[in-house]
Structures are given as structure tokens and as C-alpha cells.
Amino acid sequence: MSFLVVEKVGHHYFSPSSATKALEDVSFKIDEGEFVSLLGPSGCGKTTMLSILSGLIMPTIGSVTIDQKPPASHSNLIGYMLQQDYLFPWKTIEENILLGLKLNGRLDEVSQLTALYFLEQIGLAGVEKQFPRQLSGGMRQRAALARTMAVNPKLLLLDEPFSALDYQTKLKLEDLVFEILKEYGKTAVLVTHDIGEAIAMSDRILLFSANPGRLHKTFEVPSSLRKLKPFDARSTEEYNILFQEIWKELESLEENSGPKSPV
Ligand SMILES: Nc1ncnc2c1ncn2[C@@H]1O[C@H](COP(=O)(O)OP(=O)(O)OP(=O)(O)O)[C@@H](O)[C@H]1O
């Protein structure tokens, strides 16, 4: 039995005057420890899918299970990392990182020491007592990673977490997040617009088409790339071949995309 199972999921957004079909008949499975990316044109339902996986919204039709239970019953064990770090500016880095544990009633000496060890592991030792405004964008995103990992999530949902960073910082953070998630055997789902990032970080890529959002095609990342850090993977022949393949598929999707789908 797979860790995460999405079965025939469809989703509509309703307003008093209209309805938008964001997702239709989406099914896929993810095993524990897998890193899967959701890729596709704007409006194909990637963020909607992530919100459904998080339990924040319920699908209009179909089902999602994580460890055989609905996502909402795991809400304390699903970590979210977003484009913005959403650190509280009036709290120190340490207070921000321990906040999730505190809110979940799981803050004790051991969890605190683990969280602070983690901070050290990602190169933020010494900034515990500083405030977010005193750190660079890359450091703040690392702090956001530490906060996400502090609650020891079963599943990490990453919604374009590197897209607001400069290119060099983005590449460094991709390597860091990749290594940390592999070391701790975490399952992760990444939403990205960046084909290269998806190839360099994932085991599998799910390409969505839009209007309405459907799972169009799945790409397996070659095992030779999986052994490399994302930065090193980017300079291989296998990476270039897969990049071209996905690029062509995306282009054909954009050529064939029709008007927005009403209900
Ligand atoms: N809260 C909402 N109310 C109404 N429609 C929405 C809402 N959120 C998303 N949509 C619509 O649902 C569809 C899917 O949106 P979603 O944000 O999930 O796509 P996406 O692939 O993440 O897009 P992007 O890549 O641009 O972030 C789009 O047509 C969007 O306009």
C-alpha cells in the first residue's frame, strides 16, 4: 500500500456567479521517502493539488489518503514550505523555529535540542537570537526549512520555495533541501515552474495540463541522476535529454491549450 494515494480527484471553485473546474480525474500514488514534483502551465491546478494534499481544502470529488487516513487527520505532521518564509518578524529565529512544536503541544527539552541541532546542521548556528530582518533571503528560507523540519513532518509540501531567491542562493538551497530530505527519509511534493529544478531534485515528475487541470504525463528521473546532488545533476547528459523531452511536451500542451474551462 502506497504512503500517499490520490484517487480520481476533481475540484471546483465556486463563487455566487461562476464556477471554475481546477482539477479533473487526477490519480497518482507516492511511496514513502519519494520526492515528486508537480509541473505544468500556469493555472493547471498544482497549488490546488498541494492544498488538497495538505488537508486545507477537500476535493469536490475523489479521495486522498496519507498512511491510509485523510490528510486532515495528519495536519500536525504535514510541513509546508512556501515561496515566502512567513517567519514572524517580532520573534527571534529560535522562537520562530520552536513555534510549531509549541502550538502542537510537543515542545520539550528533547524536541528543542533536536530543532537547535537541525539549525546548526543547515548552517544557521549563531543566529538563534537574531530577528528575521537581520538575515538574508537565503538564510530566512533556511530558517523556514528548520521550522518545517522541527515538527518532524511525515510529508513535506514545497510550494515554489526557491522562486523568490537569487539564482546562486536557489541552487545552493536546492542542494541543502535535497540532502536534508534524503538524510531524514522524508516524502516530499514540490510545486515548481522550473523544469531543471524538478529534474534535479525529484524521483518522479508529474506533468499537468490545464483547463481543466489533469495529470498529463509522468516522467521517471533516471536512477543515475538520483545519486547526484541537484547542482551536479544539472551538468549531465541525462539531465539535458529529460529537459528537452519535458520542454517539448510543455510546448505542445501550451499550443493545444484552449480557453478556461467553466463547469
Ligand atoms: N480560490 C480560488 N477561487 C476561484 N478559482 C481559483 C481559486 N484558486 C485557484 N483558482 C483557479 O483554479 C485553477 C487552478 O489554479 P491553481 O492556483 O491551483 O493553479 P497553479 O497550477 O498552481 O497555477 P500557477 O502555476 O499560476 O500558480 C485556475 O484556473 C485558477 O484561476
The ligand as an ORCA input file, in Angstrom:
! r2SCAN-3c Opt
* xyz 0 1
  N      -9.637     30.473     -4.552
  C      -9.962     30.320     -5.832
  N     -11.165     30.701     -6.311
  C     -11.517     30.549     -7.587
  N     -10.698     29.997     -8.523
  C      -9.479     29.607     -8.124
  C      -9.039     29.749     -6.772
  N      -7.768     29.256     -6.670
  C      -7.438     28.842     -7.906
  N      -8.451     29.042     -8.777
  C      -8.479     28.677    -10.211
  O      -8.243     27.288    -10.292
  C      -7.356     26.989    -11.378
  C      -6.114     26.291    -10.816
  O      -5.383     27.236    -10.016
  P      -4.039     26.847     -9.229
  O      -3.602     28.065     -8.480
  O      -4.245     25.607     -8.462
  O      -3.067     26.540    -10.453
  P      -1.466     26.541    -10.496
  O      -1.090     25.486    -11.479
  O      -0.911     26.424     -9.130
  O      -1.187     27.985    -11.090
  P       0.189     28.849    -11.039
  O       1.235     27.989    -11.670
  O      -0.134     30.058    -11.869
  O       0.468     29.167     -9.603
  C      -7.080     28.310    -12.077
  O      -7.986     28.439    -13.150
  C      -7.364     29.352    -11.004
  O      -7.789     30.567    -11.582
*
